Amino acid sequence: MKAFVIAGEVSGDKLGGALMAGLRNLRPDITFNGVGGAEMQAQGLTSLFDMNELSVMGIVEILPKYQHLKRRIRETAQAVIDAKPNVMITIDSPDFSLRVAKLVKAETNIRCVHYVAPSVWAWRPGRAVKMAKVIDHVLALLPFEPPYMEAVGMECDFVGHPIAGEPVATAAEASAFKTHFGLEGADPLLLVLPGSRRGEVTRLAPILGEALKPLVAAHPNLKVVVPAAGPVAQLVQEQAKDWPVTPLVLDPSNQSLASALAEKRAAFRAADFAIAASGTVMLELAAAKTPTISAYDVNWISRQIMSRMVKVDTANLINLVSDTRHVPEFLLADCRADLISAGLERLMANPEPQLAAMAETMTQLGQDGEDPGLCAARAVLDRMVSPEA
């Protein structure tokens, strides 16, 4: 059996790695082609090109790379057509993935699966209708998403979120992390997570640095850890030079994947609180039981467009899944240093409601159930017309 798997960013690579491991468990004869990062490559993928070329966020941010992305779309679609896989699985990154699927479907009847349902419940509901023209099957991360996909004719399975099945550092591992890096006296120990894309880091790091100033004044023993994504670790170092406290930047680039992930998990468990860019990282923090606030912004023009499209009052997955609003969000025009620092102070004074929402979220996403990567793999195979091919 052959599968062509495509991911375009760090979170998609994580999903892809877990899915590929599940597929290999169920079908040991499977072979992979596609585009992916370190976690997918660890499962046997040789990436068609560097996945980081696709890690672009925001409407205006895409424009300078538009022609290059169009070329990569054509190259990827042709690679799928030439490989003749039993199934093509695209993971998130819909602006890239669905354009590839459109070209593939125009030339073949290759089955197309998309992993991560588009957030049509949040904005641009018409995307599901367009997607149904080229996608046969959707793997949903959130329990309330299948009806939205099925309503426009796609098969859809809720498979849980891989983060719900990932290991969490023990208290001993967290303590060892603090000892190793001399962080025992931190009060509090704060994680700062400015994103995994260059544009995110460039935009958010200065704002988060300003937000740290009143926090350092109020908490002289505050220490900061930044678990950076490999492609932006050097940029994070540069951006943090002007922060009022010198952070410990964890750079996974010079470590094995297993070692880097273990260090990151230990940092998440060791931290008392976090400030994070909105996204999947919020679920990693929930799994680690680390209270957090969310901050995010985009280019000014993208902000104006997006603010008119959004249909829900929260972009945070913990808030959505738990049906609470206990994770404070400072998004778009509210992504301001003064609001962020004040919001974190309020959270530090009363983290219990958020911790309860985090626990409920992890339960709903499948924690302590079947491994989500294996569940996703089973859904892919069960829905195929000839899974034994």
Backbone torsions as a table, in degrees:
resi	resn	phi	psi	omega
1	MET	NA	141.2	-180.0
2	LYS	-122.0	136.7	176.0
3	ALA	-128.9	136.5	174.4
4	PHE	-105.9	117.7	-172.2
5	VAL	-119.6	132.7	-174.9
6	ILE	-127.9	125.5	171.5
7	ALA	-131.5	151.8	-175.2
8	GLY	-123.6	3.0	179.6
9	GLU	-158.6	173.5	-172.3
10	VAL	-58.9	-45.4	-178.8
11	SER	-64.7	-37.2	177.5
12	GLY	-68.0	-35.9	177.0
13	ASP	-62.7	-38.4	177.8
14	LYS	-63.5	-46.0	177.2
15	LEU	-62.0	-43.2	-178.4
16	GLY	-64.1	-40.6	178.8
17	GLY	-61.8	-43.2	179.3
18	ALA	-67.3	-40.6	178.6
19	LEU	-64.4	-45.0	-179.5
20	MET	-63.0	-39.4	176.6
21	ALA	-62.0	-40.1	177.9
22	GLY	-65.7	-42.1	178.6
23	LEU	-64.3	-40.4	179.1
24	ARG	-65.8	-34.8	178.3
25	ASN	-64.3	-41.7	-176.8
26	LEU	-84.5	-31.3	-179.4
27	ARG	-132.0	83.4	-176.7
28	PRO	-58.3	-18.9	-178.5
29	ASP	-84.9	0.2	-172.9
30	ILE	-69.9	145.6	172.6
31	THR	-124.2	152.9	-174.1
32	PHE	-123.9	141.6	164.1
33	ASN	-126.4	165.5	173.5
34	GLY	146.2	-156.2	-179.5
35	VAL	-129.9	128.3	-179.9
36	GLY	-170.5	176.7	-178.4
37	GLY	-105.2	-152.4	-170.5
38	ALA	-61.5	-41.3	-174.9
39	GLU	-71.7	-36.2	176.0
40	MET	-72.6	-37.2	177.8
41	GLN	-65.6	-31.3	176.9
42	ALA	-66.2	-18.9	177.6
43	GLN	-95.9	9.9	173.3
44	GLY	107.0	8.2	-179.7
45	LEU	-86.7	133.9	166.2
46	THR	-102.0	110.8	-172.1
47	SER	-69.7	138.0	179.3
48	LEU	-59.4	-35.6	175.2
49	PHE	-159.1	174.6	-178.0
50	ASP	-65.2	118.9	-178.6
51	MET	-55.8	-30.7	-175.3
52	ASN	-63.8	-16.3	175.5
53	GLU	-62.5	-22.4	-175.9
54	LEU	-96.7	-4.3	-173.7
55	SER	-82.3	72.3	-179.6
56	VAL	-122.4	132.1	-176.8
57	MET	-126.8	134.3	177.7
58	GLY	107.4	147.1	-175.3
59	ILE	-67.7	-49.9	-178.6
60	VAL	-70.9	-35.4	-178.0
61	GLU	-61.5	-28.9	-177.6
62	ILE	-73.1	-29.7	-170.3
63	LEU	-54.4	-45.9	-178.5
64	PRO	-64.5	-22.2	-177.8
65	LYS	-104.9	10.5	-171.5
66	TYR	-58.4	-49.0	-177.2
67	GLN	-64.7	-40.3	177.7
68	HIS	-63.7	-43.0	178.7
69	LEU	-64.4	-38.3	177.1
70	LYS	-60.7	-40.1	179.0
71	ARG	-66.0	-41.2	178.0
72	ARG	-65.9	-35.3	176.4
73	ILE	-61.2	-47.5	179.8
74	ARG	-64.0	-43.6	179.7
75	GLU	-61.4	-42.7	-177.7
76	THR	-68.1	-44.3	179.0
77	ALA	-60.7	-41.8	179.8
78	GLN	-66.5	-36.0	177.8
79	ALA	-64.0	-37.8	176.7
80	VAL	-64.2	-48.6	-178.4
81	ILE	-59.6	-42.3	-179.1
82	ASP	-68.8	-35.5	-176.7
83	ALA	-74.1	-25.0	-178.9
84	LYS	51.4	55.7	-179.0
85	PRO	-74.1	162.4	172.7
86	ASN	-69.5	-29.5	-178.8
87	VAL	-153.5	141.6	169.9
88	MET	-107.2	129.7	179.8
89	ILE	-119.1	113.8	175.9
90	THR	-99.7	142.5	-174.0
91	ILE	-121.6	111.4	177.9
92	ASP	52.3	-145.1	179.8
93	SER	39.1	56.4	-171.1
94	PRO	-61.8	-32.0	-178.9
95	ASP	-61.9	-32.3	176.1
96	PHE	-89.1	-51.7	-172.3
97	SER	-58.2	-46.3	-174.2
98	LEU	-73.8	-26.2	173.9
99	ARG	-70.8	-37.5	174.3
100	VAL	-63.0	-46.1	-179.1
101	ALA	-60.1	-37.8	180.0
102	LYS	-62.1	-43.4	179.7
103	LEU	-68.9	-38.8	179.5
104	VAL	-64.8	-44.7	-178.4
105	LYS	-67.9	-26.7	178.8
106	ALA	-68.8	-23.0	-175.6
107	GLU	-112.7	-17.9	-172.7
108	THR	-142.7	175.7	171.3
109	ASN	-112.3	26.9	178.5
110	ILE	-58.9	133.4	-180.0
111	ARG	-68.8	131.1	-176.7
112	CYS	-115.9	122.4	178.3
113	VAL	-115.3	136.0	176.7
114	HIS	-116.7	125.9	-177.2
115	TYR	-100.4	118.2	-175.3
116	VAL	99.6	104.9	178.2
117	ALA	-66.2	138.6	175.8
118	PRO	-63.0	146.2	-175.5
119	SER	-79.2	61.5	-177.0
120	VAL	-68.5	-19.3	175.7
121	TRP	-73.6	-13.3	-177.6
122	ALA	-105.1	-41.8	-178.5
123	TRP	-164.4	157.2	179.9
124	ARG	47.9	65.7	-178.7
125	PRO	-62.1	-23.6	-179.8
126	GLY	-66.2	-12.6	-179.9
127	ARG	-61.5	-34.6	-177.4
128	ALA	-64.3	-39.2	-179.8
129	VAL	-64.1	-45.8	179.5
130	LYS	-65.2	-39.0	-178.7
131	MET	-64.0	-36.0	-177.3
132	ALA	-63.7	-17.6	179.5
133	LYS	-73.3	-21.6	-174.9
134	VAL	-128.1	-10.7	-177.4
135	ILE	-112.1	131.0	179.4
136	ASP	-89.0	-33.9	-168.0
137	HIS	-147.7	135.3	-179.8
138	VAL	-117.8	136.1	172.4
139	LEU	-102.9	115.5	-174.3
140	ALA	-99.0	140.2	179.0
141	LEU	-89.2	-21.3	-173.7
142	LEU	-114.5	140.9	-171.2
143	PRO	-66.7	-20.1	-177.1
144	PHE	-94.3	3.9	-172.6
145	GLU	-86.3	-31.9	-174.7
146	PRO	-52.1	-42.6	-179.1
147	PRO	-58.2	-32.9	179.4
148	TYR	-65.9	-37.4	-179.5
149	MET	-77.5	-42.8	-178.7
150	GLU	-65.8	-29.0	-178.8
151	ALA	-63.6	-23.6	-179.9
152	VAL	-108.7	11.4	169.9
153	GLY	102.4	5.1	178.1
154	MET	-95.8	146.0	169.1
155	GLU	-71.0	145.5	-178.4
156	CYS	-151.8	135.7	176.2
157	ASP	-127.0	133.6	168.8
158	PHE	-79.1	119.7	-174.7
159	VAL	-114.3	3.8	-176.3
160	GLY	80.6	169.7	-179.7
161	HIS	-104.5	130.4	-179.1
162	PRO	-52.4	-29.8	179.9
163	ILE	-61.8	-29.7	179.5
164	ALA	-66.2	-20.8	-179.6
165	GLY	-103.5	0.2	-177.8
166	GLU	-82.8	152.8	178.3
167	PRO	-67.7	152.1	175.8
168	VAL	-117.5	140.4	-179.4
169	ALA	-61.1	145.6	176.0
170	THR	-80.6	167.0	176.5
171	ALA	-60.5	-37.2	179.3
172	ALA	-65.5	-39.6	178.8
173	GLU	-67.7	-37.6	177.3
174	ALA	-65.4	-41.6	178.9
175	SER	-64.7	-40.9	178.8
176	ALA	-64.3	-37.1	177.1
177	PHE	-61.1	-46.9	-178.9
178	LYS	-63.8	-41.0	179.2
179	THR	-65.0	-44.7	-177.6
180	HIS	-58.7	-39.4	-176.0
181	PHE	-101.7	10.4	176.9
182	GLY	65.5	41.8	-175.5
183	LEU	-108.5	12.3	-174.3
184	GLU	-61.2	-31.2	-177.0
185	GLY	-87.2	6.5	-177.6
186	ALA	-63.9	133.7	179.4
187	ASP	-151.5	85.8	1.2
188	PRO	-92.5	173.7	168.6
189	LEU	-96.8	118.7	-172.5
190	LEU	-113.3	127.9	169.7
191	LEU	-85.7	137.9	171.4
192	VAL	-124.1	123.0	-174.6
193	LEU	-125.6	92.9	-174.4
194	PRO	-87.0	14.8	175.9
195	GLY	108.2	169.8	-177.2
196	SER	-110.5	-2.9	178.9
197	ARG	-107.6	151.0	-178.8
198	ARG	-59.9	-42.3	-179.8
199	GLY	-62.1	-39.9	178.6
200	GLU	-62.8	-48.4	-177.2
201	VAL	-63.1	-45.7	-179.2
202	THR	-60.5	-36.7	-177.5
203	ARG	-80.7	-41.7	-171.6
204	LEU	-87.8	-34.0	-173.5
205	ALA	-56.8	-44.7	178.3
206	PRO	-62.9	-37.7	179.4
207	ILE	-66.4	-44.0	-179.3
208	LEU	-68.1	-34.4	175.4
209	GLY	-61.0	-43.0	176.6
210	GLU	-64.4	-38.4	-179.9
211	ALA	-64.3	-27.2	-179.4
212	LEU	-72.4	-23.6	-174.2
213	LYS	-57.4	-54.9	178.8
214	PRO	-67.0	-27.2	178.7
215	LEU	-69.0	-41.3	177.7
216	VAL	-65.3	-38.4	178.8
217	ALA	-64.1	-39.2	-178.7
218	ALA	-81.1	-24.6	-176.7
219	HIS	-132.3	82.4	-174.5
220	PRO	-59.1	-22.6	-179.5
221	ASN	-96.6	12.7	177.5
222	LEU	-63.8	134.8	173.8
223	LYS	-127.0	149.8	-172.4
224	VAL	-122.1	135.1	173.5
225	VAL	-121.3	133.7	177.8
226	VAL	-119.1	101.9	173.4
227	PRO	-77.4	99.4	-172.1
228	ALA	-88.8	148.0	169.1
229	ALA	-72.8	142.1	-175.6
230	GLY	-49.8	-47.3	-176.3
231	PRO	-64.5	-18.9	-176.9
232	VAL	-118.8	9.6	-175.4
233	ALA	-60.5	-44.0	179.6
234	GLN	-65.6	-39.1	177.7
235	LEU	-62.8	-41.3	177.6
236	VAL	-59.6	-44.3	178.2
237	GLN	-56.6	-45.7	-178.3
238	GLU	-65.9	-44.5	-177.6
239	GLN	-67.0	-29.5	-175.2
240	ALA	-83.2	-3.2	-179.1
241	LYS	-61.1	-27.6	-177.6
242	ASP	-95.7	3.6	179.6
243	TRP	-71.4	153.5	-178.2
244	PRO	-74.5	-8.5	175.9
245	VAL	-137.1	136.0	-179.3
246	THR	-77.9	116.5	-176.6
247	PRO	-82.3	158.0	166.8
248	LEU	-87.2	111.6	179.3
249	VAL	-96.2	119.0	178.8
250	LEU	-88.8	112.1	-178.2
251	ASP	-104.1	113.1	-178.4
252	PRO	-79.2	-4.0	-170.7
253	SER	-60.7	-35.4	-175.0
254	ASN	-101.9	21.4	179.2
255	GLN	-124.0	162.6	169.8
256	SER	-67.9	158.8	-179.9
257	LEU	-59.3	-43.9	-178.2
258	ALA	-62.9	-42.2	-179.9
259	SER	-66.4	-42.7	-179.9
260	ALA	-64.0	-41.9	179.7
261	LEU	-66.5	-39.6	178.8
262	ALA	-64.1	-40.9	178.7
263	GLU	-65.2	-41.4	178.8
264	LYS	-64.0	-44.7	179.0
265	ARG	-60.6	-40.6	179.1
266	ALA	-63.9	-40.2	178.1
267	ALA	-63.1	-42.7	179.7
268	PHE	-62.4	-42.6	-179.2
269	ARG	-71.3	-34.4	-177.6
270	ALA	-72.6	-28.0	-174.5
271	ALA	-68.7	149.1	175.8
272	ASP	-88.4	-36.6	-179.0
273	PHE	-149.6	169.5	-179.5
274	ALA	-147.0	151.7	166.0
275	ILE	-118.7	123.6	-172.6
276	ALA	-135.8	145.5	168.7
277	ALA	-62.3	140.9	-178.7
278	SER	-61.3	142.2	178.1
279	GLY	147.5	-161.0	-175.6
280	THR	-61.6	-27.1	-179.3
281	VAL	-57.7	-24.7	178.9
282	MET	-61.9	-33.6	178.9
283	LEU	-74.2	-33.4	174.7
284	GLU	-62.9	-39.6	177.8
285	LEU	-68.0	-37.3	177.0
286	ALA	-63.4	-42.6	178.9
287	ALA	-62.0	-35.3	180.0
288	ALA	-84.4	-5.2	-178.8
289	LYS	60.2	44.9	178.8
290	THR	-108.7	107.3	-179.3
291	PRO	-57.8	140.6	-172.5
292	THR	-146.4	159.4	166.2
293	ILE	-118.2	157.9	-174.5
294	SER	-116.1	136.2	177.7
295	ALA	-137.3	138.9	-179.8
296	TYR	-162.8	145.0	175.6
297	ASP	-149.3	162.9	177.2
298	VAL	-132.9	178.0	174.1
299	ASN	-49.9	147.8	-173.8
300	TRP	-56.6	-44.6	-178.9
301	ILE	-66.5	-43.0	176.9
302	SER	-59.5	-38.1	179.6
303	ARG	-61.1	-43.3	-179.3
304	GLN	-63.6	-41.0	-179.4
305	ILE	-68.4	-49.0	-176.1
306	MET	-65.4	-36.9	-178.3
307	SER	-64.3	-22.0	178.0
308	ARG	-89.1	-12.7	-177.1
309	MET	-97.6	-24.8	-171.8
310	VAL	-66.7	134.8	-177.0
311	LYS	-106.4	-11.7	-177.0
312	VAL	-117.7	165.0	-175.4
313	ASP	-95.6	5.1	177.0
314	THR	-149.3	145.7	176.6
315	ALA	-109.2	4.4	-173.1
316	ASN	-92.0	130.3	-175.3
317	LEU	-66.2	-33.0	178.0
318	ILE	-65.8	-45.3	178.2
319	ASN	-60.7	-41.8	-175.8
320	LEU	-70.2	-48.3	-175.8
321	VAL	-70.1	-39.9	-179.5
322	SER	-82.5	-8.0	-176.3
323	ASP	54.5	44.0	173.8
324	THR	-129.8	-179.3	175.4
325	ARG	-134.9	47.5	-174.8
326	HIS	-89.1	-8.0	174.7
327	VAL	-98.1	111.6	179.4
328	PRO	-65.0	138.8	-179.2
329	GLU	-124.7	137.2	178.2
330	PHE	-128.3	88.0	-170.4
331	LEU	-114.3	148.7	175.0
332	LEU	53.3	-118.3	-176.3
333	ALA	-64.5	-22.1	178.8
334	ASP	-88.5	1.5	178.6
335	CYS	-80.2	75.2	-176.0
336	ARG	-124.7	144.5	-176.3
337	ALA	-58.5	-42.3	-177.1
338	ASP	-65.9	-39.9	179.3
339	LEU	-68.6	-38.6	-178.4
340	ILE	-65.5	-48.4	-178.3
341	SER	-64.5	-41.0	178.8
342	ALA	-66.2	-38.5	178.9
343	GLY	-64.0	-39.3	178.9
344	LEU	-67.9	-38.6	177.3
345	GLU	-60.0	-42.4	178.5
346	ARG	-63.8	-41.1	179.1
347	LEU	-64.8	-40.8	179.9
348	MET	-61.2	-30.6	-179.9
349	ALA	-76.9	-21.7	-176.4
350	ASN	-155.3	76.7	-177.8
351	PRO	-84.6	-11.6	-170.6
352	GLU	-58.6	-45.7	179.2
353	PRO	-59.3	-38.8	178.8
354	GLN	-67.7	-39.6	178.7
355	LEU	-61.0	-37.3	176.9
356	ALA	-66.4	-39.8	178.1
357	ALA	-66.0	-37.6	177.2
358	MET	-62.5	-43.8	180.0
359	ALA	-62.8	-42.2	178.5
360	GLU	-64.4	-39.9	179.0
361	THR	-61.4	-47.0	-177.7
362	MET	-65.0	-36.1	176.8
363	THR	-62.6	-46.4	-178.6
364	GLN	-67.2	-28.9	-178.3
365	LEU	-85.2	1.4	171.8
366	GLY	106.0	12.6	178.0
367	GLN	-58.7	135.7	-178.2
368	ASP	74.2	6.0	174.3
369	GLY	-102.1	-160.3	177.7
370	GLU	-63.2	142.7	178.2
371	ASP	-52.8	125.0	-177.0
372	PRO	-59.3	-33.9	177.0
373	GLY	-64.4	-40.4	176.8
374	LEU	-68.5	-39.7	177.6
375	CYS	-61.8	-42.8	178.5
376	ALA	-64.4	-41.9	178.8
377	ALA	-62.6	-42.4	179.5
378	ARG	-63.1	-39.9	179.1
379	ALA	-63.8	-41.2	178.3
380	VAL	-59.5	-48.5	-175.9
381	LEU	-70.6	-39.7	-177.4
382	ASP	-65.5	-30.5	-177.1
383	ARG	-87.6	-11.8	-179.0
384	MET	-74.2	145.0	-179.1
385	VAL	-64.7	-40.7	-178.2
386	SER	-132.8	70.6	-176.6
387	PRO	-62.8	-18.1	-180.0
388	GLU	-86.0	2.1	-177.9
389	ALA	-64.0	NA	NA
